[in-house]
């Protein structure tokens, strides 16, 4: 695969994703090893209240930067890239519109699956502790409020998935492509069935 084929296969938002993915830990480690650890060493050598206060503020700032960059990465991959993929009319034989539709549905439901996994893990741990030690001590993550974000993320997966499917079908219809195999129907007037795969165009 040459540079032009790779550029057409991977649009700019997919090429930007590894950059954000690599930049997130690099910024965190840069703040930790270039700023936080030297400040801690200086505070340990000259213990004053102001020095320890600066270290505490720097620790909170580093943690906040890490959380923000992780949130930006999740929003970029699960929302922005998915929305841009649904509006991208460049398809291939390996990734026709039908295959991209499955990928978009999976992307829309990924936050819900992640939250459900975070709820199942402490439940299994608590259940195992109860079976082995006869002690039922649910952790904080297993409280009733966990159902609220799970329900909201399920609603997001259903709504955003339908929105992506509608955008994808509009893109395919405007590009005059077969939804099943991405065969070009632009030069076939009044086409009701794809000559390549036999799928009805209205489908």
Phi and psi in degrees as a GROMACS rama.xvg file:
@    title "Ramachandran Plot"
@    xaxis  label "Phi"
@    yaxis  label "Psi"
@TYPE xy
-83.5239  -178.485  UNK-2
-64.9048  -39.5687  UNK-3
-66.5941  -42.3146  UNK-4
-65.5775  -41.0839  UNK-5
-65.2437  -37.8655  UNK-6
-66.1899  -37.8754  UNK-7
-72.8359  -31.7066  UNK-8
-75.2468  -40.9425  UNK-9
-109.881  105.482  UNK-10
-69.0028  175.701  UNK-11
-64.9606  -31.1641  UNK-12
-72.4913  -29.5363  UNK-13
-75.075  -31.0818  UNK-14
-73.0393  -24.9013  UNK-15
-80.3486  -23.8011  UNK-16
-60.4226  -47.5998  UNK-17
-61.3621  -31.2912  UNK-18
-63.2451  -46.0376  UNK-19
-65.7701  -38.4418  UNK-20
-63.8649  -38.8122  UNK-21
-79.0654  -35.5392  UNK-22
-68.3521  -29.3284  UNK-23
-61.2374  -55.5834  UNK-24
-69.8127  -29.2851  UNK-25
-64.4063  -43.1987  UNK-26
-64.7549  -40.4357  UNK-27
-64.1972  -46.9632  UNK-28
-68.4459  -32.8684  UNK-29
-64.9399  -44.5077  UNK-30
-65.5379  -35.8465  UNK-31
-71.9396  -50.6827  UNK-32
-87.1065  -24.0952  UNK-33
-94.0298  -23.7801  UNK-34
-122.956  -53.0321  UNK-35
-68.4613  -48.0969  UNK-36
-65.1721  -44.387  UNK-37
-60.4192  -37.6636  UNK-38
-64.9453  -37.1178  UNK-39
-65.8943  -40.7922  UNK-40
-64.7188  -40.2726  UNK-41
-65.4946  -40.8168  UNK-42
-66.853  -33.9644  UNK-43
-71.2828  -33.4137  UNK-44
-74.6505  -37.2825  UNK-45
-125.393  80.5824  UNK-46
-70.846  107.157  UNK-47
-132.686  160.469  UNK-48
-64.3819  -37.905  UNK-49
-66.1949  -38.9185  UNK-50
-65.2103  -43.5657  UNK-51
-69.6429  -31.4849  UNK-52
-65.7329  -40.4458  UNK-53
-64.3071  -39.5788  UNK-54
-63.4179  -42.2218  UNK-55
-63.7682  -42.55  UNK-56
-64.8584  -37.9923  UNK-57
-68.7353  -36.1295  UNK-58
-63.6972  -43.8209  UNK-59
-65.7839  -38.3197  UNK-60
-65.3442  -43.3726  UNK-61
-62.7066  -42.9744  UNK-62
-64.927  -40.6525  UNK-63
-65.5132  -40.6377  UNK-64
-62.6538  -41.6959  UNK-65
-63.1338  -43.2271  UNK-66
-64.4865  -42.4035  UNK-67
-64.5279  -42.8234  UNK-68
-68.3825  -36.4884  UNK-69
-66.1239  -41.2277  UNK-70
-63.6179  -40.9245  UNK-71
-62.5445  -39.883  UNK-72
-63.1249  -44.0151  UNK-73
-65.5859  -43.4  UNK-74
-64.5173  -39.8245  UNK-75
-64.8802  -46.8947  UNK-76
-74.594  -44.593  UNK-77
-88.9559  -18.5244  UNK-78
-117.706  -58.5488  UNK-79
-67.5987  -50.4626  UNK-80
-64.0765  -38.4114  UNK-81
-64.346  -41.5771  UNK-82
-65.656  -41.4196  UNK-83
-69.7334  -34.6862  UNK-84
-64.4368  -37.6881  UNK-85
-67.6047  -25.2837  UNK-86
-99.1265  4.85089  UNK-87
-90.3436  123.074  UNK-88
-92.342  8.01223  UNK-89
-88.931  112.118  UNK-90
-121.581  165.99  UNK-91
-135.392  174.757  UNK-92
-66.4213  -32.6426  UNK-93
-80.0076  -27.3275  UNK-94
-127.96  78.2121  UNK-95
-77.7817  176.806  UNK-96
-57.968  -37.4279  UNK-97
-63.3847  -39.9892  UNK-98
-68.6341  -40.29  UNK-99
-64.7978  -33.0963  UNK-100
-62.4951  -40.1493  UNK-101
-64.9627  -40.4308  UNK-102
-63.59  -39.2922  UNK-103
-68.9674  -37.8399  UNK-104
-63.0275  -42.3544  UNK-105
-62.4591  -41.1614  UNK-106
-64.0645  -40.5847  UNK-107
-65.1598  -33.1513  UNK-108
-93.6243  -0.0629078  UNK-109
-62.443  -45.2668  UNK-110
-59.4819  -38.6214  UNK-111
-64.5267  -44.1282  UNK-112
-64.1871  -37.8036  UNK-113
-65.5411  -44.6214  UNK-114
-65.8303  -38.4067  UNK-115
-64.9276  -37.7227  UNK-116
-64.7893  -41.499  UNK-117
-63.1853  -26.3757  UNK-118
-83.7752  -30.5005  UNK-119
-75.1641  -37.7234  UNK-120
-60.1357  -51.2659  UNK-121
-67.0357  -28.2978  UNK-122
-66.0402  -44.056  UNK-123
-64.4119  -40.1849  UNK-124
-63.5959  -42.3571  UNK-125
-67.3366  -39.9556  UNK-126
-64.6975  -41.3883  UNK-127
-64.1894  -38.4834  UNK-128
-64.8572  -35.5483  UNK-129
-71.4645  -38.348  UNK-130
-69.7677  -34.2063  UNK-131
-87.0086  -43.0436  UNK-132
-111.474  -0.690791  UNK-133
57.0312  37.5119  UNK-134
-127.073  121.01  UNK-135
-103.272  96.9911  UNK-136
-126.85  84.829  UNK-137
-67.7532  138.884  UNK-138
-74.2879  177.186  UNK-139
-64.1032  -33.4555  UNK-140
-70.3845  -12.8123  UNK-141
-99.4657  15.9063  UNK-142
-76.0479  171.525  UNK-143
-66.9473  -24.5255  UNK-144
-68.2678  -14.6538  UNK-145
-65.3221  -24.5339  UNK-146
-67.9614  -26.2601  UNK-147
-66.3263  -53.7059  UNK-148
-65.4141  -30.1493  UNK-149
-65.8266  -43.6239  UNK-150
-65.8558  -41.348  UNK-151
-64.4886  -40.1409  UNK-152
-71.1175  -31.0944  UNK-153
-66.3456  -41.8522  UNK-154
-63.794  -37.7762  UNK-155
-64.0616  -42.8861  UNK-156
-62.1594  -41.2538  UNK-157
-68.7088  -46.4426  UNK-158
-70.1456  -47.5802  UNK-159
-68.6419  -34.333  UNK-160
-63.3495  -44.5494  UNK-161
-65.2651  -37.0347  UNK-162
-65.5748  -40.2359  UNK-163
-67.6025  -38.4478  UNK-164
-64.0837  -41.4229  UNK-165
-65.547  -41.5673  UNK-166
-65.9674  -38.9383  UNK-167
-66.0127  -43.6455  UNK-168
-65.0033  -35.9414  UNK-169
-65.0962  -40.8492  UNK-170
-63.3018  -44.3143  UNK-171
-66.2913  -39.1495  UNK-172
-66.3404  -40.9679  UNK-173
-68.9353  -32.8049  UNK-174
-81.7085  -4.65747  UNK-175
55.8283  57.5838  UNK-176
-120.633  156.845  UNK-177
-75.6097  133.403  UNK-178
-70.218  -24.1254  UNK-179
-89.1761  -41.6198  UNK-180
-124.68  0.338929  UNK-181
65.5307  25.8065  UNK-182
-73.9882  136.714  UNK-183
-74.8553  125.65  UNK-184
-111.972  16.0987  UNK-185
-66.8448  -32.3609  UNK-186
-97.846  12.2496  UNK-187
-115.472  99.0402  UNK-188
-71.9578  144.749  UNK-189
52.7396  42.4033  UNK-190
-81.555  126.408  UNK-191
-108.778  -14.0759  UNK-192
-143.97  135.224  UNK-193
-67.1684  126.522  UNK-194
-71.4884  -12.6016  UNK-195
-87.6607  -47.8252  UNK-196
-118.798  -10.5091  UNK-197
83.3861  7.35979  UNK-198
-76.7624  140.505  UNK-199
-65.8008  136.984  UNK-200
-65.8689  -33.6023  UNK-201
-67.1546  -19.6207  UNK-202
